[in-house]
Amino acid sequence: MIPNSFDYVQAGSIEEAIRLMQESDGEGKFVAGGHSLVPLMKFRLTNPGKLIDISQITELRGIRKEGNRLVVGALTTHKQLYQDELVKQNIPVLAEAARTIGDMQVRNRGTVGGNLAHADSAADLPGVALALDVFMEVQGEDGKEILDAEGFFLGPLVTALPETSVLASVSFLIPPAHAKSVYLKYAHPASGYAVVGVCAIAGVGQDGRVDFVRIGINGVGDIAYRATSVEHALLGEIPTEETIRQASALAAKEGEIGSDLFASEEYRRHLASVYTERALTRILL
């Protein structure tokens, strides 16, 4: 498929990128890795009049630790994410999830910021981001602002990111040292996207009861979501096969569950519970 014609310009700074977007009169799109945007253009599902390339803006790169958080530049690639020592040492589930994304070409060029800003519910990082209480640092014409993950994903391919703003970095919570984590995914056999993806993080205190738990789920719903019902059911409980099974049965309670030719709503609800139970069993028992 061939996209419609468009103009192309490369931005050298965040400020220039914002200015170029303002000048595009609503016809512009930011592009970095391009693995989400370009396929949509080829199918003519989106037809931007101008592509604004932000891939060379160095201030959007890098990974650093700030207090109990890891701050990841929006242009950090998936490969850089799962190879980074800070990530592997502090949030291994983030590296684990990044390693499952797409194929080698996608991981080499696709970016963390692009993955989250695209807001595809079948992508791997949105559920992980919700489980890790992410903050999005957004820079726009009026300066910087911080958006939290709970209010960032509004719908399929829709976010709270203002049209003329740039997602500069993503800040991930570092879980407590005693917590364990896992990302389990049932991938669509053709696309590799998640039919269900479950990010589970949980820790057990000295009294043998669950004192920390976060569950993020992507793929099954129209948007990724936190399975807070599962979290509330487990918190303060002694983890057993039965308590995990009962809590996992609530995995689809928060989401607006989707349906397509590959998987019905009923099947997706079942997968959410099954994969949540598997994930929690792996890290709690």
N, C-alpha and C positions, 0 to 999 in steps of 0.2 A: 504494500500500500504506500501511496505517496501523499505526504501532507500538503496542505495549501501553502502558497508562498508566504514568506514572512521576512521581516528584517532581523538582522542580528547585530548586537553590539556587546562589547565586553566591558565590564565595570572594574575599575581598579581599587575601589574602596566602597565601604558600606554607604557612605554619604552619596557617592556618585550613583550607586545602584538605586537608591531611593529616589534621587532626582530623575534618573532615566525612567523609572516606573511612573512617576508623576507625569512626566512628559508624554507617556504612551497613551494617555486618555482612556485607560481601562483596557487597552489592547495588549498590554505587556504581560510576560510571564518570566519569572526567574528560572534559570536552569543551572545546574551544577553537574551532577553525574548524568542526569537525563534519562535514567532507566525507568522512571515512572511517567515522565511527561512525553517523551518521544513516541512510545507506543500509542498513547492517546491521540497524538497528532497524526500518526500514520493511519489510524482508523477514523480520523476526522471527528473524534468525539470532543476535541477542543481545537480551536483554530486561532491561536494568538497571532496578532499582527506583528509583534516584536518579541524576540527572545533576548533577555538580558542575562548574559553569562557572568555568574558570580564566582566561578570556580578558581579564579586566581587571587581572591581576596585573602591574604595571609592571616589577617586577624580573626578569621572565622575557623581557623584550624587549631589543633592542639588539645591535649588532655592534661588536666591538673587537679590536684586534691585541695579542697578548701573546707576545713573543719570535717564534718561528717558527710561531706558530699564530694562526688567527682563531677567536675565541670568539663563537658565535652563540646568542642567547637562544632558548629553545624556542618562544616565541610569535612569533618573526619569521616573517612571511608569505613565501611564495615570491616574490611581487612585490617585496617589500622586499629580498630576498636578491639577485635579479638586477639590481636597480637600484642597489645600494649600491656606492660607489666603492672601498671597501676590498676588497670581494669581487672586483670587476672587475679591480683592479690586481694583487691577490695570488693569487687562485685563479679565474681566468676560467672554468675548466671547471665550477665550482660554479654560477656564474651561468648558464652555458650549459645545464646540466641543469635548473635550476629553471625556465627559460623554456619547457621542453618539457612541463612537468607540466600535465595536465588541460586546462581551458579558462580563460578570463579570470576567471570567477567562482571557480573553484578556486584559482587563483593569488592572487587578491585576499584570500581568506579562509583558505585552507589554511595550515598552519604547518609549519615545519621539524621541530619536536619531534613533532607529531602524525603526520607522514609516517613518521618513523623508529620511533616507539613502536608504530605500527600494524603494522609489519613485514610488509607485503604484498610478496612477492618480485617482483611485477610493477611496483611503484612505482619511481620513478627515483632517489631519493636513497640507498637502501641500498647499491647498488653503488658509487656515488660516495663515500659515506662510508667504505666499506672501502678503496677506493683511496687515500683521504686520511688513513688511520690515525686515525680519529676517537676521541675520548674523550667519554663521556657523563657529565656531572655530574648526579648524582641526589641529591635531598634527601628524606630520610625521617624517621621519628620518632626515629631514633638519630643524626641528623646527616647530613652529606654524604659521599658516596663517589663514586669515579670508576670507570666501567666502560669497557672498550675494545670496539671494534666486533666484534672476532673472537669474543668471547663473549657479545655482546648479542643477536644474532639466533639464536634457538633452533629455530624452525620457522615454518610459515605462520601469521602473526598471533600468534606467541608470542615474547616477549623475556625477558631476564633482569631486567627492571624490576620491582621488588617492587610488590605490589598497592597498598600504601598510600603509595608514594613518588611524587614528582613529578620528571619530567625537566626540569631547570632550564636547562641549556645544552649545546651541542655544540661541541667544539673540533676544528677541522680543521687538519691539517698543511699549511703553505705549502710547495709543492714548490721545489726549487732553482731559482735564477733562469734557468739555461740549459735547464730542462726545458720541453717543450711538452705540451699536453694537448688532449683532445677527448672528447666524449660522443656516441656514435652510438646511435641507437635505431630498431628496427623496431617500430612501434606497431601494436597490434591495430586494425583498421579501424573497429570499432564502439565500443570503450571508450577507445581512446587509451593504454591501459596497454602497457607494454613486453612484447612477445613475447621480445625480447632487447634489452638495453641494455648497452653496453660503455663504461666509463670507462677511458681509457688515458692514462697520464702517463709520459713517458720523456725522458731527456736523454742526449746524447752528449758524452763528454769530449774533451779536446784531442788525444787519441791516436786519435780516430775510433771509439772503442768505447762501447757503451752502459754508462753508469755509474749510471743511476737508472731504475727502471721499476716501475710499479704498475698492476695491471689489476684492476678490480672489475666483476663481471658480475651483472646482475639480470634477472629475467624467465624464464630458461630452467630454473632449478632451483626446488626447494621453498623455498629461502632464497637470498638474495644471497650471493656468495662471492668471495674473492680467487683469481684464477687464478695461483697461485704457480708452477705448472709452466711457464707461459708466461714468467713473470718470470725464473725460473732459467735457462731456455733462451736468453734474450736477453742477460742480464747478462754483460758482458765481451766480447760479440760485436760485430763490425762489421755494422751494419744493411744488409742487402741484401734484395732481393725473396725470395730463397731462405731466408735465415735467419728472416725474418719469417713466411714461409709455414710453415716447419717448426715454429716456436714456436707459431703460432696454431692449429695442428692439435691442440694440447694444451689448448685453451680450456675444454673440457667435462670435463676429468679430475677436478677437485676437486668439482664440483657433483653433487647428487642431482637428476638431470634429470627434469623433470615431463612430463606428457602430458595433452592434453585434446582436445576435438572440433575445435579450430582447428589445433593443431600437435602432431604426434607427438613422442615422445622423440627419434627419429632426426632429425627435421627440426630440432628445437631444438638438438641437438648440432651439426648442420651450420651453423645460423645463428650459434651461438656462435663457431665457428671463422672463418666468413666475416666477421662484423662485427669480430672482434678483429683480423683481418688488415687490414681496411679502416682501422680506427682507427690501428693502428700504422704502416701505410704513410703515412697522412696526416701523422703527426707526426715520422716518422723519415727519410722519403725526400724 
